[in-house]
């Protein structure tokens, strides 16, 4: 492993080279960028007034509506809306923002879907309620770094922190013919090419960006203002370990030494991450790292412009909420268990297409372990149940019905095939059995008792909650899920799920092997790693000091993870932007926890 001093020296050389590069005759060298905003347009103060006619207004838009049994639901002409009810002197509910212009960019539950954001409006006692709407921002920032290799080759790297849209390669060779720019990366299966034009007065690089389906102008950018391009801004003083602050969100904090962890090791980890080259091939795009031991938060650090108050896309780590919600009181009171049969619970949506007696055998456990047998495989472009296929079709906005209508490909319980529609269907069972909208169920049973900060829940095309992954949470709150389970289902003295459910849902329910997936060894390695699953929890292990430590956790594309190490009373959370680069973020657990943090724990 490269030592910290060497990494620091390399980083210093990289930064010191920037001024020299800027003096080169080629004016292209440097950083270019364009932060784009896609709304939403409606934000600010929402005012609801009671009179002869109930009205709601925000940002110059106004709508009339009729409450029903104290409940409100209305939409503005922009399709933004609100749903909630009067509770005491307040109106509690959710702001619902529609699908954004960047909907085609989402991947496994990304920010292209509609979202519900919890909010409250307070009464002034005169038939008027006011509350602040703070929807999920939809941004797309395209960075372009142009630099020379030691051999003189002109190189370029495109970077995008929101979705890792990099043009198809981590680095391109750049050639110029007048003002025509040609970016090319050669590999065995073909070439990746991007073409652009250099414009003047002012200088800018114009490029057609396929992922946006639009032309983007990149302007020269001051590196000191490019927080989302660098892990830490150039010139930032070297990180010194510090105890995380207590912010009133339920986390008690402590210095690392107070929990038996060598703070110097944590400091070195953060310094190394801060020093990493953002143009590397591939880059290490870790957005946050949080560590808790003995129930105390001891490390909380952010990179690439992220901070503690910015909710992060959790991608498929959000699937684990299927398991958490199934263990809560409303689900248990409704009689839902892992053995509940999904077609019985969802019978109100019958008749179902592709009738097959095997469908009657599919349980919630099958859905949470990707063993349903339905023709549903996120790794198969031909699978009708693949998430992108389901979300891209317009004929059936009810994705629960879409999934229930799929044909059977195998007997349930006999074939593992990762499919987001499976866990999303658990959301249908929770909604149907508890008669509660999924975001509301999450709010009352998880978010409020765990003292969450800002969060946003993604919705299906018909407005129902989506449980296939993708809610946006603060990393501090993602970490709480692991801590609550490590505490046997309790957070700060409040029981969220029974202790028995923690044990039941994190034991082995399924194996992931070439045999259980039906794949050859070669094909298996392209999509999976050998492992075991609980009920929407990934089971694993970490090696350290000649020992193996059992783990369980939630994981999502790009590096969204919470990992629990019960034997060491340890929980670690990551968020990241290495989307579609599992070979990068999939190693963080071992590299950071197994190789560094566990050895730093003082042995009793």
N, C-alpha and C positions, 0 to 999 in steps of 0.2 A: 504494500500500500504506500502511495506517495505520502511523504511526511508533510506536516503543516508548513514547515519553513520553506520547503521546495515549492509548495503550492503558492505561498505568499510571494515568493520571488518571481514565479511565473506570472502571477496576476500583476505584480508591479511592472514587470517587463511589458505586459500587454497594455497597461494603462499608459506607461511612459512612451510607448511607441506611437500612441495616438497623435500627439502634437507633431512628431516627425512626419507621420503619414500625411497629416494635413498640409505639410509644406511640399509634398510631391507635386510634380507637374500635372498629374492626372487629377482633375478636380472632382472626380466621382467619389474618391475615397472619403469615408466618413459615415455618419449615421443619417438616415432618411426615415421619415415616418408620417403617418396620418391617422390620428385617433378619430374614428367615425362613431357617431351616435345614431341609433335607430329608435330613439324614444324609450318608453312610450310618451306620447304628447301630453296626456292628462296627468297632472300631478299638482300638489299643493293642497289647499284647504277645501274639504268637502263640507257643504252645508245642507242639512236636511231641515225643512220647515214644515210644521203642521198648521194647517188652516182649512179653509173650505176644500182645498185640494192639497194633498201632500206633494211637495216638490223637493228636488235635489239639484244642486248646482255646483260646478267646479270649473275653473279656468274658462269662464265665458259660456259654458254649455249648461243647459237646463233641461230637466225632464220631470214630467208629472207621473205619479204612480199611486197605486192603491194598496195599502198594507193588508195583510191577511193574517188574522189571529196573532197580531203583534209582530209579524215577520215582514221583512222588506226584501224585495228583489227587483232591481231595475237596471237598465242599460242606457247609456248615452248614445247619440248618433255615431260616435267613434267606436262603439261596441265595448268600451270600458264600462264596468258596472260595479254593483255592490249587492251583497246579500248578507242579511243579518237579522237581529231582532232586538227589541227593547228589553233590557235587563236592568231593573231598578231605574236609576236616572240616566243611564247610558244606553247607547246603541252599540252592541258588540257584533262584529261580523268580519267580512272579508272584502277587500277590494279585488276585483277580478279584471285583469288586463288581458286583452286578446292576443292571439298569435302575432308575433312581430314580423317585420320585413325580412329578418334573417332566419326564417323558419327552416329553410333548407340546410342550414349549417348545423343543426342539432344532430347529435350522435348519441344514441342510447340514453335519451332523456335530457338532452342539452337545453339551452335557453330558447329554442325556437317555439316551444309550446306556450299555451296560455297558462297564466299563473294566478294563484290566489294568495293574497298577502293579508294576514290578520291586522285588524285595526279597530279602534274604538272612537266613538263620537260622544262628547260630553254635552250635557244639557245646560243651557243658560237660564232655565226655569221659565222661559217665555215661549215655549213651543218651538225651540230651535236647538239643534245639535250640531256641533262642529268637531271635525277631526282632520288630521293631516294624512294625506295619501302619499306614500313613499313606495312606488312600485319598483319592480326589478328593472334596473337599467339594462338596456340591450346595447352593448358596445362591441366594436370590432376594431382593434388597433393593429395596423400593419406596419412593421418595422423592416427596414432593409439596411444591413451593415455591409459596406464595401471596404475591402482591405487587401493587402498584399501578403502572399505567403513568402517565407524566407527565400524561395527560389525566384521571386519576382512575379509569380502568377497572380493575376488580379482575380480575387474571389468575392463571393457575395453570399449572404445568408438572410433569408426572409424569416421573420419571427412574428407570431401572433399569440398573445397570452391567453385569449379567451377560448380558442378551439384548436390551437396548434396547427393552423392553416399555414403551411410553409412552402407551398408551391410544388410539393412532391419530392423534395430532397432537403437535407440539412445544410448542404453547401453546394454552390454552383460555381463553375468557372465562368467568368465574365469577359466577353469580348465586345469591342466597340467599333462601329463603322460610321464615323461622323457622329450624329446624334442618335443613331440606332444602336440599342443595347441588346445583347444576346446572352442569356443565362442558360447554361447547359450542364447537366450532370449525366455522365455515362455509367451505365451498369450493365450486367450481363444480359438482362432481359430487354434492354432497349434504352433510349435516351429520354430524359425529362428536360423539357425546353420551356423557357419563358422569354418573351420578347417585350421590349419596352422602348420608350422614346424619351430622350432628354430634351426638355423644354427650357426656355430662358426668359429672364425678366418677369418674374424671378425664376431662378433655377428650380426645376422640379422634375421628377421622373414619373412619367405616365405609363401605367401598366393595366392591362385587362386582367382582373383577378377572377378566376373561374369560380372559386368558392362563393364569391359574392355576386357573381354574374353581373358585374359592373366594372367600369373603369375607375381606377384610383390614382390620384396625384399624390406623390410622396415628396415632401419638402425637406430641406436640410433641417436637422434637429440638433439642438444643444444637448449633449449627453447628460449634462447636469439636470435636465428636465425630463429625462427619459426613464422614469422609475420602473416602468413595466418591461423595459428591455433588459436591464441589468438585475442580477440577484440583489445587489445593493449598489447605490449610486457611486460612480467613481469619486474618490476623494473622501468617502465616508470613513470616519475614524474606525480603527480596528474594534471589533465587537468585544465587549467585556461582559462576562456572565452577570446576570441580574435576576433577582427573584421577580416572577410575574406579579403584577398588581392585583389586588382584590377589588373587583369592580361592582360588587353587589349582585352578581349573577349566580351566586351559590358556590362558586369555586373558592375553597380555602387554599392559600398558596403557602409555599415554604421555600427556603433555600435548599438547593440540591443536597448539600452536605447534611442537612437535617434529616433527610430521608435515606441517607447512606449512599448517595451517588457522588462521585468525584466531579465537582463543578468544572474542573479544568478540562475534562473530557468533553462535556457538553459545550463548553466555550470553543474548543477546537473544532467540533463538528460544525457549529454555526459559522465560524470563521472560514472553514473550508468551503462550505456551501456559498458563502458570500463572495468568495474569490473565484468561483468557477466561470469559465469563459462562456458567454451566452451564444457564441457562434460555433461552439464545438459540434462535432459530428459523432453521435447525436448529443444535443444539449441536455443538461440536467435541470429540469424545470420544476423543482420543488417550490411550492408556494408557501407552505407553512410546515412547522414541526413543533408539536406539543407533547410534553411528557408529564405524566402524573405517577407518583409513587406513594403508597400508604394513604391514598385518598387526597393527596395534596398536589396541586399543579406546581411543578418545579421548573418547567421550561416552556416558553411560548415565544416563538420567533417567526417572522414573516419575511418573504422575499418577493422580488418582482413587483413591488408596489402594493402588495396586499397588506391588510391589517386586521386587527381583531374584530372590527365592526363590519367588515365586508363579508356578506354571505357568499359561500363558494358552492359551485355546482358539485353535488356529491355523486353524480352519475349512478352507477349500479350499487354503490354503497348504500343508497337509499332503499334498495330491495330488502335490506335487513329489517326495515320498519314493518314489513309484512309479519315477520316473526314477533317483533316487539308488540305490535298492536293485537296480534292473536292472543297474546298472554295477558292483556289488560282486562279489567273487570267487565266492561260492556260485552266484549267478545265471549268471555266465559259465561256470563249470564245468559247470552243468546244461545248457548249450547254449542258454540263452535269449538272444535278440537282438531288435531291433525288428522283424525280419522273421518272427519266430515266429508261427505261426497259432494263435489262441487255442482254437479248437475241437479242434485236434489235442492241445494241451497238456492241455485239460480233458476229454478224451474219456471218462475214467472216470465222468463224470456223465451220459453219454448213456443212453438216447435223449433227444433234445431236441425240445421242442414247436416248432411252426411250422417244420418242415423247409424249407430253402431252400438251393440250391447256392451262393448268394452268401455264406452264412455261412462257408463254408470258406476264403474269401479274406480274412477279417478278421485283421489282424496286431496285435501289441502296439503298433506305431507308430500304427495307426488308433485304437486305444483311447486312447492318450496324447495324441492330437491331436483327439479328439472327432469323428472321421471314420469311425466304425465302420459307419454305415448302419443300425444297429439302431433300433427305435422307442423312442428314449431321448433325451428332451429336457427338461432341468430348467426351461425357460422356457415349457413347454406343459402346462397343467393336464390336458389330455386324453391326454398321452403316458403309456403304461403303464410306461415305464422311468423316469419322473420320480422323483427321489430320495425325496421325501416319500411318493409312492405306493408305491414298493418297500418303504420302511421301515415304512409304516403297515399294510400287509397282513400277515395272520397265517398264511396258508395255506402259505407257503414260507419257512422261517427261513433257508435257504441262499440268500443274495442273489446268489451267483455263479450258481447254477442258475437263479434267477429271471431274471437278465439273459440268460443263454445261451438261455433259452426264449422270449425276446421275438421278435416277428416282425421282419422286415427292412422298413425304410421307404424305404431308398435303397441303391444300390450303395455298397460301402465305398470310401472315398477321394473321394467326390463331393460330400458335404454336411457342413458343419460344424454341429454341434448340441451345445452344452455339456451334458454329462451326467455326473454323479458316478459312476454305475454303470459307466461305461467304465473309469475309472482304478481303481475298486474291483476290477474283473475282472482287472487286472494283478496285484493282490494274490493272486488265485486262482492265476494262473500261477506266481508266485513260490513260493507255498506248495506247490503240486503238484510243481513241478520240483525244489525243494530239499528237500522232505520236512521242512520246518521251519515251525512256527507263526509267523505274521507278527510278533507282538511280540518273539519270541525272535530272529528274523532281524534285526529292527531293533536289538535290544539289542546283539548281538554284532558287527554290521557297521557300525553308525552311532553309537548312543548311547555305548557304552563307548569306542571309539577316539576319539570327539570329546569325551570327558570331560564328558558331560551330567550335570546335577544331576537334580532330581526331574522325572519325566515320567509321563504316563498315556496308554495307547494304547486307543482305542475299538474295540469289538468288534461283530460282526454278531449277529443274534438266535440263531445257532447256536454262538456262542462263537469263531468264527474272526475273525481280524483284519480290520478295515475299512480300506480304502485310498482311500476317496472323500473324505477330509478329516476333520479333527476331533481329532487327538491334541493333548494339552495339553503345552506345552513352556515352559521359561523363555525369555524374550526373548534372553538371552545365548547360549542354545543354538541358537535359531532363526538368529541372526546367524552362528553358526559354519558353517552350511550354505553361506551365500553366500561366506564367507571361504575355506572349503575348496575350493570350485569356483574362486574367484579364484586360489587357489594351485595350480591344475592338478590338483585331486583329492587334495591332501595337507593334513593337519592336524598341526602340530607334528612334522613329520618322518615321520609315518605315512601311508602311502598308503591312501586309502579307495576311490577309483575311479581307473581309468587316465586319464591326461591326454587321450588320444584320445577317451574317452567324454565328458569335459567338452565338448570341441569338437563332438562329434557330437550330443549332446543339447541343446546351446544354439544350434545353427544353425537356420535357418528350415525348418520342416517343413509348416506350414499357414498359410494366410491367413484372416483373419476380415473378411469384407466382405459387403455385401448379396447379392452374387452367390454366394459360397460358402455362405451360410446360407439362400439361397432366400427372403429376406425383402425387403419393400419398404424404401425408404430410411427411411420414417417408422417402420415396425415395427422395423427394425434398430436405430435409435437408442434405442428403448425397452429393449433388452436387451443390446446390445453397443456397443463402440467399435471402430473399424477398428484392426487390429493383426495381429501374427504370433505364432505359437507354435512353440516347439521341442518336445522330448519332455517334456511336463508342466512346461515352463518357459515363462513369458510373455516375449516379446521386445518391446523398446520403445526409447524414446529420451527424452532430456531436453534441453531447449533452455536455453542460458545464454551470454550475451555474444555473441550472433550465431552461436554454434556449436551443433552437435547432437552429443550423446554417446550412443553405443549402450549399451543396458542389457539385462540379463536378470534375471528374478526369479521369486519365488513370491508369490502373492496370494490372500487369502481374505476373505470377507464380513466387514464391520465394520472393516477396516483392518489385517489381519494380513499384513505384507509384509516380504520381504527383497529389496533391490534392489542389484544389482551393477553398478558402472560401471568396466569393465576399464581403460579408457584412463587413469583417474585413480587406479587402485589403491584404490578406494573401495567400501565396503559399508555400507548403511544398513538398519536394521530398524525397523519400527513394529509395535505392537499397538494395537488400538482397540476401541471399543464402538459405532461407528456402523453397527450391523447393519441391512441393508436400506436403506442410504443411500449407495450407491456414488457419488452426486454429491458427497458430502462427502469420504470417505476416498480416493476415486479421484484426487483432486487433490493429495494430500499429497506424492507423489513430486516433482511439478513445483514445488509451492509451497515445500517445505522443502529439497529437494536442488538442483533446477535454479535456483530463484530466490535461494536463500540460501547453501547450503553450497558449491556449485561456485564462485560468485564470491568466496567467502572463502578459496579455496585459493591460496596464494602461487605465482605463476608462476615457473618457474626462469629 
